[in-house]
Amino acid sequence: MELLRWKTRIAVLWIIHMVSFSAYLILSSVEPKVMPAPQTGSLQISEGTKFGWVFLFCVPWIMAWLSLTLKDAANRWTNFVFGILFAAILILTLIGSFTGGASAALQFNIFWGFVVSLLIIWYAWKWPKQEA
């Protein structure tokens, strides 16, 4: 039962992560300094950038599902690695937001995503030991 609680906590954190990223997309779309409006014709997004956005959007959903279905060791390490990956991406995004003129709301949203990533890493690291 204890293990199910840990899996559920991590899955919920991944869902929170995805909702936070959705809020980031909404906030950044209304901030012209961060993302120019498409109607001005100045928004040119490469295929690589589009793939990156899709990756960042889909991985938390996949990780939420994997958190509930993977075996213990694979679950722990998958969450640990992807938690570190997302924490690194978010800290770089946060640093860029300070120089890019993002609003305080957008910066708080990025910071919140970073905190959620740290919680995922912590839960994966503190994963309960299984008795033989």
Protein Blocks (a to p, Z undefined) as FASTA:
>chain_A
ZZmmmmmmmmmmmmmmmmmmmmmmmmmmmmmklmccfklopaccdfklmmmmmmmmmmmm
mmmmmmmmmcfklmmmmmmmmmmmmmmmmmmmmmmmmmnopafklmmmmmmmmmmmmmmm
mmmmmoccddZZ
